[in-house]
Amino acid sequence: MKHQDMVSTTFYSSIPKPVYWPMFVVATAAAVIASQAMILGVFSIVVQSMALGCFPRCKIVHTSPKYEGQIYIPEINWALMVMCIIVTAALQDTAKIGNAYGVTVVAVIFMTTFFVSFIMLMIWQKNLWLTLAFFDFFGAIELVYFSSVMYKIPQYGWIPIAFVTGLISIMYTWYYTRKEAFKYEVNNKLSMNWLLGLGSNLGIARVPGISLIYTELPQGVPGIFGHLISNLPAMHSTLILVCIKNLPMPTVPAEERILLRRVGPPAYRMYRCAVRYGYKDDDGRGAELEDELMSSLEEFLRAEAAGALQLELASNPANEDCRALEDYQAGGSLVTGAHDKGRKTDHDIEIDSRAQRKIEGLQQARQNGVIYILGHTNLRCKSESNFLRKFIIDDYYGFLRRNCRSIIDTFDIPHTNLLQVGMVHYI
């Protein structure tokens, strides 16, 4: 064998000198493109993991109004850079880096075949024997390749395995603890009978103002509410339970973003609000959300006034204007054939009169101040839990929670209007 001293530089040594530098530029550009593809793949996986509740909160910047996959995550980008520098500085040898890369590529090929087979069986509903034949054929070939790189694992091929183990531990810890916390919230939510037993003033003083109480529960009264009225001497006159949900679509139209309904009788002045955002929308920005919420609440009060009047008219069988009221609730106006389009009917005036009093009260409450109430919950294991569970929830999850993106930053809540309620949940 000739030129054995050039084995480590075979690619560049085989290039003719006249095209050496053009080839060097092309090879460098190809490496940059490949690295960008890997980075974007990591961003996509992290976003999907966050949507499934399997990864701590990160800042997501959407760079395209049309395509969901065009994103940028600063924290992940910096973490990849730091890990690349550490690996390169620690190994300082392309052969060692090649060993780690080879194990990674072959493992990814095999895992791709495994998950495609799983999708064939569970999603595409293919025949079981066809799926097994597919997996056996391609899996056997890829296992041969994987067995050929097994010897590289002690020679720094263990590095990607260590990274995978760390990421799986993060994802499992976050998902498991959040699932246990949600189960605790559901099992300890307050009943409507308890709420109704407090009376319209909730057993405490009600002062002018609006409280936005953030909760993850789409239904029911969260336990944080009971903690509030048990420890505070007064609450605002208007209480709104806010639940924010993210949908897999670019943007949610403004008229469909907020869903409202009452909690308890009207005298309680409590509402439940579901706010829905697309991946391109800003999630729950403080001032913008407040404006949208107040506008939607005013529309809700008008529709509620129309509904109350409809019930009164429906109780009179001789009344012929119920259909006009239904048209109003569907988005039309209370105009019948006997009225001009530019004129308001008596029913319009009655609805405006009923709703205006409530809307003026809502606006007055807003002028007196809006406060954002968030639960600052510490999750702790019960004393009878085993050591592993205590480590996962008390230590590992606690570390992740302290270092992930804060809900306050995510929702852009003004600090001057923020009230955090400390609670300890033993799960």
DRENKE-471140 format. One record per residue (C-alpha): residue number from 1; y, x, z. Coordinates in nm, 4 decimals, decimal comma. Layout:
# residues N
{num=NUM&north=Y&east=X&up=Z}
...
END
This chain:
# residues 427
{num=1&north=0,0000&east=0,0000&up=0,0000}
{num=2&north=0,3346&east=0,1405&up=-0,1061}
{num=3&north=0,6600&east=0,1223&up=0,0926}
{num=4&north=0,4966&east=0,0226&up=0,4199}
{num=5&north=0,8229&east=0,1032&up=0,5970}
{num=6&north=0,9867&east=-0,1957&up=0,4205}
{num=7&north=0,7511&east=-0,4622&up=0,5498}
{num=8&north=1,0082&east=-0,5928&up=0,7986}
{num=9&north=1,2739&east=-0,6266&up=0,5239}
{num=10&north=1,0518&east=-0,7376&up=0,2360}
{num=11&north=1,2842&east=-1,0148&up=0,1142}
{num=12&north=1,6035&east=-0,8115&up=0,0843}
{num=13&north=1,4227&east=-0,4970&up=-0,0286}
{num=14&north=1,2688&east=-0,6835&up=-0,3252}
{num=15&north=1,6084&east=-0,7999&up=-0,4563}
{num=16&north=1,7543&east=-0,5969&up=-0,7466}
{num=17&north=2,0715&east=-0,4191&up=-0,6499}
{num=18&north=2,2993&east=-0,6004&up=-0,9020}
{num=19&north=2,2218&east=-0,9404&up=-0,7440}
{num=20&north=2,1843&east=-0,8219&up=-0,3859}
{num=21&north=2,5160&east=-0,9521&up=-0,2542}
{num=22&north=2,5053&east=-1,2862&up=-0,4407}
{num=23&north=2,1554&east=-1,3388&up=-0,3017}
{num=24&north=2,2796&east=-1,2418&up=0,0447}
{num=25&north=2,5527&east=-1,5079&up=0,0235}
{num=26&north=2,3041&east=-1,7720&up=-0,0988}
{num=27&north=2,0551&east=-1,6868&up=0,1778}
{num=28&north=2,3270&east=-1,7042&up=0,4431}
{num=29&north=2,4476&east=-2,0396&up=0,3110}
{num=30&north=2,0883&east=-2,1702&up=0,3126}
{num=31&north=2,0498&east=-2,0641&up=0,6755}
{num=32&north=2,3743&east=-2,2407&up=0,7682}
{num=33&north=2,2645&east=-2,5602&up=0,5902}
{num=34&north=1,9253&east=-2,5517&up=0,7629}
{num=35&north=2,0877&east=-2,5038&up=1,1026}
{num=36&north=2,3253&east=-2,7952&up=1,0384}
{num=37&north=2,0311&east=-3,0172&up=0,9483}
{num=38&north=1,8633&east=-2,9254&up=1,2764}
{num=39&north=2,1809&east=-2,9901&up=1,4761}
{num=40&north=2,2334&east=-3,3315&up=1,3148}
{num=41&north=1,8693&east=-3,4145&up=1,3842}
{num=42&north=1,9212&east=-3,3325&up=1,7509}
{num=43&north=2,2335&east=-3,5513&up=1,7610}
{num=44&north=2,0415&east=-3,8433&up=1,6101}
{num=45&north=1,7524&east=-3,8098&up=1,8550}
{num=46&north=1,9885&east=-3,7899&up=2,1527}
{num=47&north=2,1800&east=-4,1022&up=2,0437}
{num=48&north=1,8598&east=-4,3004&up=2,0004}
{num=49&north=1,7339&east=-4,1766&up=2,3370}
{num=50&north=2,0580&east=-4,2876&up=2,5027}
{num=51&north=2,0274&east=-4,6307&up=2,3375}
{num=52&north=1,6778&east=-4,6602&up=2,4868}
{num=53&north=1,8013&east=-4,5506&up=2,8294}
{num=54&north=1,6072&east=-4,2233&up=2,8125}
{num=55&north=1,8901&east=-3,9703&up=2,8210}
{num=56&north=2,1992&east=-3,9125&up=3,0370}
{num=57&north=2,5348&east=-4,0369&up=2,9072}
{num=58&north=2,7160&east=-3,8074&up=2,6619}
{num=59&north=3,0339&east=-3,8368&up=2,4605}
{num=60&north=2,9566&east=-3,9570&up=2,1068}
{num=61&north=3,2083&east=-3,9104&up=1,8268}
{num=62&north=3,1364&east=-4,1127&up=1,5106}
{num=63&north=3,2724&east=-3,9301&up=1,2094}
{num=64&north=3,2013&east=-4,2020&up=0,9512}
{num=65&north=3,3026&east=-4,5710&up=0,9477}
{num=66&north=3,0043&east=-4,6575&up=0,7249}
{num=67&north=2,7067&east=-4,4515&up=0,8374}
{num=68&north=2,5731&east=-4,4582&up=1,1903}
{num=69&north=2,3984&east=-4,1213&up=1,1627}
{num=70&north=2,7160&east=-3,9189&up=1,1042}
{num=71&north=2,7963&east=-3,8300&up=1,4627}
{num=72&north=2,9048&east=-3,5416&up=1,6802}
{num=73&north=2,8136&east=-3,4850&up=2,0449}
{num=74&north=3,0225&east=-3,2055&up=2,1997}
{num=75&north=2,7994&east=-3,1491&up=2,5049}
{num=76&north=2,4836&east=-3,1145&up=2,2962}
{num=77&north=2,6578&east=-2,8916&up=2,0432}
{num=78&north=2,7701&east=-2,6516&up=2,3158}
{num=79&north=2,4267&east=-2,6583&up=2,4812}
{num=80&north=2,2586&east=-2,5647&up=2,1509}
{num=81&north=2,5033&east=-2,2794&up=2,1011}
{num=82&north=2,4438&east=-2,1406&up=2,4495}
{num=83&north=2,0642&east=-2,1637&up=2,4156}
{num=84&north=2,0722&east=-1,9913&up=2,0759}
{num=85&north=2,2791&east=-1,7052&up=2,2160}
{num=86&north=2,0495&east=-1,6700&up=2,5181}
{num=87&north=1,7305&east=-1,6639&up=2,3069}
{num=88&north=1,8766&east=-1,4190&up=2,0542}
{num=89&north=2,0156&east=-1,1877&up=2,3224}
{num=90&north=1,6935&east=-1,1985&up=2,5262}
{num=91&north=1,4414&east=-1,1396&up=2,2442}
{num=92&north=1,6474&east=-0,9078&up=2,0181}
{num=93&north=1,3602&east=-0,8976&up=1,7694}
{num=94&north=1,3025&east=-1,1105&up=1,4597}
{num=95&north=0,9252&east=-1,0856&up=1,5063}
{num=96&north=0,9451&east=-1,2440&up=1,8519}
{num=97&north=1,1845&east=-1,5128&up=1,7273}
{num=98&north=0,9486&east=-1,5712&up=1,4336}
{num=99&north=0,6596&east=-1,6308&up=1,6729}
{num=100&north=0,8572&east=-1,8979&up=1,8567}
{num=101&north=0,9703&east=-2,0518&up=1,5275}
{num=102&north=0,6178&east=-2,0568&up=1,3831}
{num=103&north=0,4745&east=-2,2425&up=1,6822}
{num=104&north=0,7601&east=-2,4933&up=1,6591}
{num=105&north=0,7162&east=-2,5664&up=1,2876}
{num=106&north=0,3404&east=-2,6162&up=1,3024}
{num=107&north=0,3680&east=-2,8325&up=1,6146}
{num=108&north=0,6349&east=-3,0489&up=1,4484}
{num=109&north=0,4120&east=-3,0971&up=1,1421}
{num=110&north=0,1207&east=-3,2129&up=1,3561}
{num=111&north=0,3369&east=-3,4438&up=1,5711}
{num=112&north=0,4843&east=-3,5975&up=1,2543}
{num=113&north=0,1356&east=-3,6833&up=1,1312}
{num=114&north=0,0455&east=-3,8276&up=1,4706}
{num=115&north=0,3518&east=-4,0542&up=1,4876}
{num=116&north=0,3195&east=-4,1631&up=1,1235}
{num=117&north=-0,0364&east=-4,2707&up=1,2026}
{num=118&north=0,0901&east=-4,4585&up=1,5055}
{num=119&north=0,3539&east=-4,6353&up=1,2936}
{num=120&north=0,0937&east=-4,7219&up=1,0291}
{num=121&north=-0,1165&east=-4,8929&up=1,2914}
{num=122&north=0,1479&east=-5,0606&up=1,5097}
{num=123&north=0,4417&east=-5,1266&up=1,2745}
{num=124&north=0,3022&east=-5,1436&up=0,9229}
{num=125&north=-0,0162&east=-5,3159&up=1,0467}
{num=126&north=-0,2436&east=-5,1063&up=0,8274}
{num=127&north=-0,6211&east=-5,1178&up=0,8539}
{num=128&north=-0,7561&east=-4,9242&up=1,1519}
{num=129&north=-1,0117&east=-4,7303&up=0,9456}
{num=130&north=-0,7476&east=-4,6401&up=0,6848}
{num=131&north=-0,5192&east=-4,5120&up=0,9593}
{num=132&north=-0,7996&east=-4,3084&up=1,1181}
{num=133&north=-0,8930&east=-4,1626&up=0,7796}
{num=134&north=-0,5296&east=-4,0616&up=0,7199}
{num=135&north=-0,5009&east=-3,8998&up=1,0611}
{num=136&north=-0,8389&east=-3,7258&up=1,0430}
{num=137&north=-0,7700&east=-3,5777&up=0,6991}
{num=138&north=-0,4167&east=-3,4493&up=0,7506}
{num=139&north=-0,4598&east=-3,3860&up=1,1236}
{num=140&north=-0,7629&east=-3,1646&up=1,0640}
{num=141&north=-0,5698&east=-2,9507&up=0,8150}
{num=142&north=-0,2717&east=-2,9194&up=1,0462}
{num=143&north=-0,4877&east=-2,8384&up=1,3477}
{num=144&north=-0,6301&east=-2,5468&up=1,1491}
{num=145&north=-0,2765&east=-2,4201&up=1,0953}
{num=146&north=-0,1934&east=-2,4786&up=1,4597}
{num=147&north=-0,5012&east=-2,2861&up=1,5747}
{num=148&north=-0,3851&east=-1,9941&up=1,3602}
{num=149&north=-0,0617&east=-1,9633&up=1,5587}
{num=150&north=-0,2171&east=-2,0072&up=1,9023}
{num=151&north=-0,2239&east=-1,6316&up=1,9495}
{num=152&north=0,1557&east=-1,6299&up=1,9181}
{num=153&north=0,2054&east=-1,8449&up=2,2282}
{num=154&north=0,1780&east=-1,5520&up=2,4741}
{num=155&north=0,4033&east=-1,3511&up=2,2389}
{num=156&north=0,7129&east=-1,5661&up=2,3066}
{num=157&north=0,5669&east=-1,8692&up=2,1323}
{num=158&north=0,5866&east=-2,0390&up=2,4720}
{num=159&north=0,9658&east=-2,0664&up=2,4461}
{num=160&north=0,9732&east=-2,3924&up=2,2405}
{num=161&north=0,7026&east=-2,5355&up=2,4648}
{num=162&north=0,9223&east=-2,4615&up=2,7662}
{num=163&north=1,2204&east=-2,6302&up=2,5984}
{num=164&north=1,0134&east=-2,9374&up=2,5130}
{num=165&north=0,8810&east=-2,9591&up=2,8682}
{num=166&north=1,2350&east=-2,9437&up=3,0074}
{num=167&north=1,3659&east=-3,2135&up=2,7728}
{num=168&north=1,0708&east=-3,4429&up=2,8428}
{num=169&north=1,1271&east=-3,4036&up=3,2160}
{num=170&north=1,4963&east=-3,4963&up=3,1743}
{num=171&north=1,4188&east=-3,7998&up=2,9600}
{num=172&north=1,1375&east=-3,9246&up=3,1826}
{num=173&north=1,3385&east=-3,8760&up=3,5019}
{num=174&north=1,6411&east=-4,0615&up=3,3647}
{num=175&north=1,4364&east=-4,3486&up=3,2181}
{num=176&north=1,2120&east=-4,3910&up=3,5212}
{num=177&north=1,4960&east=-4,3882&up=3,7741}
{num=178&north=1,7209&east=-4,6219&up=3,5725}
{num=179&north=1,4286&east=-4,8609&up=3,5285}
{num=180&north=1,3608&east=-4,8611&up=3,9029}
{num=181&north=1,7325&east=-4,9139&up=3,9736}
{num=182&north=1,7500&east=-5,2095&up=3,7342}
{num=183&north=1,4395&east=-5,3639&up=3,8914}
{num=184&north=1,6052&east=-5,3270&up=4,2301}
{num=185&north=1,9216&east=-5,4984&up=4,1020}
{num=186&north=1,7221&east=-5,7869&up=3,9536}
{num=187&north=1,5146&east=-5,8355&up=4,2665}
{num=188&north=1,8207&east=-5,8256&up=4,4932}
{num=189&north=2,0676&east=-6,0312&up=4,2926}
{num=190&north=2,2367&east=-6,3119&up=4,4788}
{num=191&north=2,1293&east=-6,6709&up=4,4314}
{num=192&north=2,3634&east=-6,9463&up=4,3202}
{num=193&north=2,2755&east=-7,1431&up=4,6325}
{num=194&north=2,4114&east=-6,8584&up=4,8426}
{num=195&north=2,7279&east=-6,8495&up=4,6327}
{num=196&north=2,7786&east=-7,2246&up=4,6477}
{num=197&north=2,7296&east=-7,2190&up=5,0230}
{num=198&north=3,0345&east=-6,9961&up=5,0639}
{num=199&north=3,2731&east=-7,2555&up=4,9246}
{num=200&north=3,5457&east=-7,2143&up=4,6653}
{num=201&north=3,7250&east=-6,9461&up=4,8697}
{num=202&north=3,3974&east=-6,7494&up=4,9110}
{num=203&north=3,4505&east=-6,7408&up=5,2853}
{num=204&north=3,7426&east=-6,4968&up=5,2585}
{num=205&north=4,1107&east=-6,5042&up=5,1652}
{num=206&north=4,1899&east=-6,5281&up=4,7922}
{num=207&north=4,5060&east=-6,3475&up=4,6840}
{num=208&north=4,6752&east=-6,3618&up=4,3412}
{num=209&north=4,5288&east=-6,1176&up=4,0925}
{num=210&north=4,2268&east=-6,0478&up=3,8729}
{num=211&north=3,9187&east=-5,8417&up=3,9564}
{num=212&north=3,6927&east=-5,7098&up=3,6802}
{num=213&north=3,3554&east=-5,6368&up=3,8403}
{num=214&north=3,1354&east=-5,4207&up=3,6173}
{num=215&north=2,7623&east=-5,4869&up=3,6325}
{num=216&north=2,4511&east=-5,4116&up=3,4268}
{num=217&north=2,2990&east=-5,7525&up=3,4977}
{num=218&north=2,3361&east=-5,9937&up=3,2039}
{num=219&north=2,2569&east=-6,2882&up=3,4329}
{num=220&north=2,2980&east=-6,3696&up=3,7988}
{num=221&north=2,5374&east=-6,2419&up=4,0628}
{num=222&north=2,4922&east=-5,8681&up=4,1357}
{num=223&north=2,4352&east=-5,7376&up=4,4854}
{num=224&north=2,7621&east=-5,5436&up=4,4720}
{num=225&north=2,9475&east=-5,8755&up=4,4893}
{num=226&north=2,7884&east=-5,9629&up=4,8223}
{num=227&north=2,8724&east=-5,6143&up=4,9475}
{num=228&north=3,2347&east=-5,6674&up=4,8471}
{num=229&north=3,2950&east=-5,9988&up=5,0188}
{num=230&north=3,1077&east=-5,8776&up=5,3273}
{num=231&north=3,3332&east=-5,5765&up=5,3741}
{num=232&north=3,6692&east=-5,6793&up=5,2287}
{num=233&north=3,8994&east=-5,9273&up=5,4044}
{num=234&north=4,0327&east=-6,0671&up=5,0756}
{num=235&north=3,9496&east=-6,0971&up=4,7068}
{num=236&north=4,1536&east=-6,1784&up=4,4012}
{num=237&north=4,1961&east=-6,5368&up=4,2897}
{num=238&north=4,0177&east=-6,4718&up=3,9562}
{num=239&north=3,6880&east=-6,2827&up=3,9465}
{num=240&north=3,5198&east=-6,1733&up=3,6234}
{num=241&north=3,1714&east=-6,0172&up=3,6100}
{num=242&north=3,1770&east=-5,7823&up=3,3089}
{num=243&north=2,8580&east=-5,6691&up=3,1357}
{num=244&north=2,9009&east=-5,4316&up=2,8401}
{num=245&north=2,6306&east=-5,4147&up=2,5726}
{num=246&north=2,6023&east=-5,1901&up=2,2664}
{num=247&north=2,4617&east=-5,3372&up=1,9447}
{num=248&north=2,3026&east=-5,1446&up=1,6515}
{num=249&north=2,5796&east=-5,2313&up=1,4038}
{num=250&north=2,9001&east=-5,0507&up=1,2969}
{num=251&north=3,1475&east=-5,2918&up=1,4524}
{num=252&north=3,1541&east=-5,6319&up=1,6149}
{num=253&north=3,4260&east=-5,8713&up=1,4896}
{num=254&north=3,6943&east=-5,9373&up=1,7490}
{num=255&north=3,6220&east=-6,3112&up=1,7515}
{num=256&north=3,2536&east=-6,2449&up=1,8315}
{num=257&north=3,2920&east=-5,9562&up=2,0730}
{num=258&north=3,3383&east=-6,1407&up=2,4022}
{num=259&north=3,1184&east=-6,4198&up=2,5367}
{num=260&north=3,2396&east=-6,6116&up=2,8418}
{num=261&north=3,1035&east=-6,8729&up=3,0775}
{num=262&north=3,1778&east=-6,9877&up=3,4284}
{num=263&north=2,9920&east=-6,8830&up=3,7411}
{num=264&north=2,9868&east=-7,1773&up=3,9787}
{num=265&north=3,2263&east=-7,4741&up=3,9759}
{num=266&north=3,5781&east=-7,4371&up=3,8265}
{num=267&north=3,7311&east=-7,4191&up=4,1750}
{num=268&north=3,5584&east=-7,0816&up=4,2289}
{num=269&north=3,7525&east=-6,9256&up=3,9377}
{num=270&north=3,4616&east=-6,6945&up=3,8640}
{num=271&north=3,3510&east=-6,6014&up=3,5122}
{num=272&north=3,0749&east=-6,4006&up=3,3513}
{num=273&north=3,1761&east=-6,1939&up=3,0507}
{num=274&north=2,9444&east=-6,0201&up=2,8030}
{num=275&north=3,1314&east=-5,7657&up=2,5923}
{num=276&north=2,9505&east=-5,6474&up=2,2814}
{num=277&north=3,0407&east=-5,3325&up=2,0875}
{num=278&north=2,9143&east=-5,1706&up=1,7700}
{num=279&north=2,8494&east=-4,7996&up=1,7420}
{num=280&north=3,1864&east=-4,7430&up=1,5732}
{num=281&north=3,3836&east=-4,9404&up=1,8314}
{num=282&north=3,5438&east=-4,7795&up=2,1334}
{num=283&north=3,3301&east=-4,8879&up=2,4267}
{num=284&north=3,5306&east=-5,0831&up=2,6800}
{num=285&north=3,8649&east=-4,9073&up=2,6637}
{num=286&north=4,0592&east=-5,0173&up=2,9708}
{num=287&north=4,3888&east=-5,1550&up=2,8349}
{num=288&north=4,2382&east=-5,2832&up=2,5084}
{num=289&north=3,9501&east=-5,4516&up=2,6861}
{num=290&north=4,1884&east=-5,6147&up=2,9309}
{num=291&north=4,4009&east=-5,7598&up=2,6482}
{num=292&north=4,0970&east=-5,8852&up=2,4573}
{num=293&north=3,9445&east=-6,0320&up=2,7703}
{num=294&north=4,2596&east=-6,2208&up=2,8690}
{num=295&north=4,3004&east=-6,3584&up=2,5173}
{num=296&north=3,9372&east=-6,4725&up=2,5074}
{num=297&north=3,9675&east=-6,6267&up=2,8506}
{num=298&north=4,2680&east=-6,8310&up=2,7411}
{num=299&north=4,0714&east=-6,9593&up=2,4409}
{num=300&north=3,7814&east=-7,0374&up=2,6709}
{num=301&north=4,0068&east=-7,2439&up=2,8973}
{num=302&north=4,1383&east=-7,4391&up=2,5969}
{num=303&north=3,7846&east=-7,5087&up=2,4742}
{num=304&north=3,6839&east=-7,6069&up=2,8270}
{num=305&north=3,9732&east=-7,8527&up=2,8464}
{num=306&north=3,8652&east=-8,0027&up=2,5142}
{num=307&north=3,5084&east=-8,0326&up=2,6411}
{num=308&north=3,6190&east=-8,2075&up=2,9609}
{num=309&north=3,8261&east=-8,4546&up=2,7602}
{num=310&north=3,5338&east=-8,5158&up=2,5273}
{num=311&north=3,3137&east=-8,6125&up=2,8224}
{num=312&north=3,5764&east=-8,8584&up=2,9404}
{num=313&north=3,6082&east=-9,0121&up=2,5943}
{num=314&north=3,2308&east=-9,0221&up=2,5465}
{num=315&north=3,1981&east=-9,2271&up=2,8637}
{num=316&north=3,3880&east=-9,5018&up=2,6783}
{num=317&north=3,1566&east=-9,6334&up=2,4024}
{num=318&north=3,4457&east=-9,8036&up=2,2247}
{num=319&north=3,6296&east=-9,4741&up=2,1683}
{num=320&north=3,6324&east=-9,3489&up=1,8100}
{num=321&north=3,7940&east=-9,0099&up=1,8580}
{num=322&north=3,4959&east=-8,8136&up=1,9940}
{num=323&north=3,4163&east=-8,6677&up=1,6524}
{num=324&north=3,7684&east=-8,5280&up=1,6291}
{num=325&north=3,7180&east=-8,3540&up=1,9605}
{num=326&north=3,3909&east=-8,2054&up=1,8372}
{num=327&north=3,5725&east=-8,0790&up=1,5279}
{num=328&north=3,8307&east=-7,9197&up=1,7540}
{num=329&north=3,5636&east=-7,7357&up=1,9535}
{num=330&north=3,4046&east=-7,6182&up=1,6278}
{num=331&north=3,7317&east=-7,4543&up=1,5292}
{num=332&north=3,9209&east=-7,7410&up=1,3692}
{num=333&north=4,2065&east=-7,9460&up=1,5072}
{num=334&north=4,2271&east=-8,2893&up=1,6615}
{num=335&north=4,3625&east=-8,4499&up=1,3453}
{num=336&north=4,2267&east=-8,7760&up=1,2117}
{num=337&north=4,3026&east=-8,9578&up=0,8901}
{num=338&north=4,5709&east=-9,1630&up=1,0632}
{num=339&north=4,7790&east=-8,8544&up=1,1514}
{num=340&north=4,9710&east=-8,6020&up=0,9515}
{num=341&north=4,8347&east=-8,2469&up=0,9471}
{num=342&north=5,1523&east=-8,1073&up=1,0955}
{num=343&north=5,1515&east=-8,3398&up=1,3946}
{num=344&north=4,9626&east=-8,3156&up=1,7193}
{num=345&north=4,7584&east=-8,6090&up=1,8346}
{num=346&north=4,7656&east=-8,7454&up=2,1852}
{num=347&north=4,4407&east=-8,5633&up=2,2452}
{num=348&north=4,5939&east=-8,2315&up=2,1357}
{num=349&north=4,8783&east=-8,2856&up=2,3787}
{num=350&north=4,6404&east=-8,3769&up=2,6577}
{num=351&north=4,4257&east=-8,0681&up=2,5937}
{num=352&north=4,7319&east=-7,8426&up=2,5833}
{num=353&north=4,8570&east=-7,9947&up=2,9076}
{num=354&north=4,5279&east=-7,9453&up=3,0878}
{num=355&north=4,4716&east=-7,5939&up=2,9565}
{num=356&north=4,8314&east=-7,4793&up=3,0005}
{num=357&north=4,8218&east=-7,5137&up=3,3773}
{num=358&north=4,5121&east=-7,2954&up=3,3965}
{num=359&north=4,6469&east=-7,0447&up=3,1459}
{num=360&north=4,9750&east=-7,0120&up=3,3339}
{num=361&north=4,7765&east=-6,9520&up=3,6523}
{num=362&north=4,5722&east=-6,6831&up=3,4721}
{num=363&north=4,8844&east=-6,5127&up=3,3382}
{num=364&north=5,0446&east=-6,5208&up=3,6823}
{num=365&north=4,7298&east=-6,3656&up=3,8293}
{num=366&north=4,7420&east=-6,0887&up=3,5705}
{num=367&north=5,1039&east=-6,0146&up=3,6505}
{num=368&north=5,0049&east=-5,9703&up=4,0139}
{num=369&north=4,7603&east=-5,6984&up=3,9122}
{num=370&north=4,4215&east=-5,6295&up=3,7542}
{num=371&north=4,1703&east=-5,4166&up=3,9378}
{num=372&north=3,8499&east=-5,2632&up=3,8018}
{num=373&north=3,5598&east=-5,2623&up=4,0463}
{num=374&north=3,2658&east=-5,0305&up=3,9816}
{num=375&north=2,9626&east=-4,9679&up=4,1937}
{num=376&north=2,9167&east=-4,6065&up=4,2994}
{num=377&north=2,5492&east=-4,6374&up=4,3811}
{num=378&north=2,3396&east=-4,3623&up=4,5310}
{num=379&north=1,9700&east=-4,4068&up=4,4665}
{num=380&north=1,7380&east=-4,2783&up=4,7375}
{num=381&north=1,3654&east=-4,2930&up=4,7816}
{num=382&north=1,2122&east=-4,4866&up=5,0638}
{num=383&north=1,0855&east=-4,2773&up=5,3511}
{num=384&north=0,7221&east=-4,3619&up=5,2747}
{num=385&north=0,7461&east=-4,2305&up=4,9149}
{num=386&north=0,5498&east=-3,9207&up=4,8188}
{num=387&north=0,7045&east=-3,5786&up=4,7656}
{num=388&north=0,7046&east=-3,5936&up=4,3837}
{num=389&north=0,8849&east=-3,9275&up=4,3730}
{num=390&north=1,1434&east=-3,8050&up=4,6237}
{num=391&north=1,2039&east=-3,4948&up=4,4140}
{num=392&north=1,2440&east=-3,6945&up=4,0913}
{num=393&north=1,4845&east=-3,9549&up=4,2298}
{num=394&north=1,6672&east=-3,7774&up=4,5112}
{num=395&north=1,7053&east=-3,4310&up=4,3610}
{num=396&north=1,6416&east=-3,4237&up=3,9859}
{num=397&north=1,8042&east=-3,7556&up=3,8975}
{num=398&north=2,0859&east=-3,6895&up=4,1429}
{num=399&north=2,1603&east=-3,3616&up=3,9650}
{num=400&north=2,1582&east=-3,5281&up=3,6220}
{num=401&north=2,3802&east=-3,8123&up=3,7387}
{num=402&north=2,6371&east=-3,5780&up=3,8893}
{num=403&north=2,6619&east=-3,3770&up=3,5676}
{num=404&north=2,6488&east=-3,6486&up=3,3002}
{num=405&north=2,9490&east=-3,8290&up=3,1556}
{num=406&north=3,1142&east=-4,0599&up=3,4063}
{num=407&north=3,1280&east=-4,4350&up=3,3471}
{num=408&north=3,4999&east=-4,4149&up=3,4262}
{num=409&north=3,5525&east=-4,1741&up=3,1356}
{num=410&north=3,3253&east=-4,3745&up=2,9060}
{num=411&north=3,5188&east=-4,6983&up=2,9656}
{num=412&north=3,8590&east=-4,5239&up=2,9959}
{num=413&north=3,9419&east=-4,7080&up=3,3171}
{num=414&north=4,2880&east=-4,6309&up=3,4623}
{num=415&north=4,2449&east=-4,4532&up=3,7946}
{num=416&north=4,5404&east=-4,6330&up=3,9504}
{num=417&north=4,3590&east=-4,9662&up=3,9072}
{num=418&north=4,0119&east=-4,8447&up=4,0001}
{num=419&north=3,8079&east=-4,9417&up=4,3049}
{num=420&north=3,4664&east=-4,7814&up=4,3479}
{num=421&north=3,2284&east=-4,9424&up=4,5929}
{num=422&north=2,9834&east=-4,7043&up=4,7523}
{num=423&north=2,6321&east=-4,8348&up=4,8038}
{num=424&north=2,2946&east=-4,6807&up=4,8820}
{num=425&north=1,9835&east=-4,8340&up=4,7287}
{num=426&north=1,6441&east=-4,7352&up=4,8660}
{num=427&north=1,3891&east=-4,7777&up=4,5909}
END
